[in-house]
Amino acid sequence: MNKGELIRFAEEQLTEKKKLPVFRAGDTITVKYKITEGNKERIQDFQGIVLQMSGKGSYKTFTVRKISNNIGVERIFPISSPFLDDVIVNKRGVVRRARIFYLRKLRGKKARIKERRR
């Protein structure tokens, strides 16, 4: 075993495995994450469209974009974060790309994504 394999093995053993649903770019999801304010802890929802998934293993992240008061807000969530509580898939979207950054330039009806039928 070389150094890289040892590090990867240690990461797999130490990181907490979470059961998250399968989602990809174009899907509308609700991310429930924990926020600590002082000594109180609460769960806040962040609902938006997945722009991209990047990384692999314990370093995997996904970017979610939502429109709040006519301003686009993007947030990057690490999958192995202890603050990530749950992910709910609201709609599955039809997109042809893995990274849909073109959505940043679109407004209104042009920014809609078709729903994937099962």
GITA-V98248 format. One record per residue. N is the residue number from 1. RES is the residue in one small letter. SS is DSSP state (H for helix, E for strand, C for the rest). OMEGA is omega in whole degrees, -180 to 180 (999 if undefined). BURIAL is b if it has 16 or more other ideal C-beta (glycine too) atoms within 10 Angstrom, else e. Layout:
BEGIN
<<N | RES | SS | OMEGA | BURIAL> <N | RES | SS | OMEGA | BURIAL>>
END
This chain:
BEGIN
<<1 | m | C | 176 | e> <2 | n | C | -174 | e> <3 | k | H | -179 | e> <4 | g | H | 180 | e> <5 | e | H | 178 | e> <6 | l | H | 179 | e> <7 | i | H | 180 | e> <8 | r | H | 179 | e> <9 | f | H | 179 | e> <10 | a | H | 178 | e> <11 | e | H | -180 | e> <12 | e | H | -179 | e> <13 | q | H | -173 | e> <14 | l | H | -178 | e> <15 | t | C | -179 | e> <16 | e | C | 179 | e> <17 | k | C | 179 | e> <18 | k | C | 176 | e> <19 | k | C | 178 | e> <20 | l | C | 178 | e> <21 | p | C | 178 | e> <22 | v | C | 177 | e> <23 | f | C | -178 | b> <24 | r | C | -178 | e> <25 | a | C | 180 | b> <26 | g | C | 179 | b> <27 | d | C | 174 | b> <28 | t | E | -176 | b> <29 | i | E | 172 | b> <30 | t | E | 179 | e> <31 | v | E | 177 | b> <32 | k | E | -179 | e> <33 | y | E | -175 | b> <34 | k | E | 176 | e> <35 | i | E | 177 | e> <36 | t | E | 178 | e> <37 | e | E | -175 | e> <38 | g | C | 177 | e> <39 | n | C | 178 | e> <40 | k | E | 179 | e> <41 | e | E | 179 | e> <42 | r | E | 179 | e> <43 | i | E | -180 | e> <44 | q | E | 180 | e> <45 | d | E | 174 | e> <46 | f | E | -176 | e> <47 | q | E | 180 | e> <48 | g | E | -178 | b> <49 | i | E | 178 | b> <50 | v | E | 179 | b> <51 | l | E | -177 | b> <52 | q | E | 169 | b> <53 | m | E | 180 | b> <54 | s | E | -180 | e> <55 | g | C | 177 | e> <56 | k | C | -180 | e> <57 | g | H | -178 | e> <58 | s | H | 180 | e> <59 | y | H | -175 | e> <60 | k | C | 178 | e> <61 | t | E | 173 | e> <62 | f | E | -178 | b> <63 | t | E | -180 | b> <64 | v | E | -179 | b> <65 | r | E | 174 | b> <66 | k | E | 177 | e> <67 | i | E | 180 | e> <68 | s | E | -177 | e> <69 | n | C | -180 | e> <70 | n | C | 176 | e> <71 | i | E | 178 | e> <72 | g | E | 180 | e> <73 | v | E | 178 | e> <74 | e | E | 179 | e> <75 | r | E | 179 | e> <76 | i | E | -180 | e> <77 | f | E | 171 | b> <78 | p | E | -177 | e> <79 | i | C | -177 | b> <80 | s | C | -179 | b> <81 | s | C | 177 | e> <82 | p | C | 180 | e> <83 | f | C | 179 | e> <84 | l | E | -176 | b> <85 | d | E | -175 | e> <86 | d | E | 175 | e> <87 | v | E | 179 | b> <88 | i | E | 178 | e> <89 | v | E | -180 | e> <90 | n | E | 180 | e> <91 | k | E | 174 | e> <92 | r | C | -176 | b> <93 | g | E | 177 | b> <94 | v | C | 174 | e> <95 | v | C | -177 | b> <96 | r | C | -176 | e> <97 | r | C | 177 | e> <98 | a | C | 179 | e> <99 | r | C | -173 | e> <100 | i | C | -180 | b> <101 | f | H | 177 | e> <102 | y | H | 179 | e> <103 | l | H | -179 | b> <104 | r | H | -177 | e> <105 | k | H | -174 | e> <106 | l | C | 180 | e> <107 | r | C | 173 | e> <108 | g | H | -176 | e> <109 | k | H | 180 | e> <110 | k | H | -178 | e> <111 | a | H | 179 | e> <112 | r | C | 177 | e> <113 | i | C | 179 | b> <114 | k | C | 180 | e> <115 | e | E | 179 | e> <116 | r | C | 180 | e> <117 | r | C | -179 | e> <118 | r | C | 999 | e>>
END
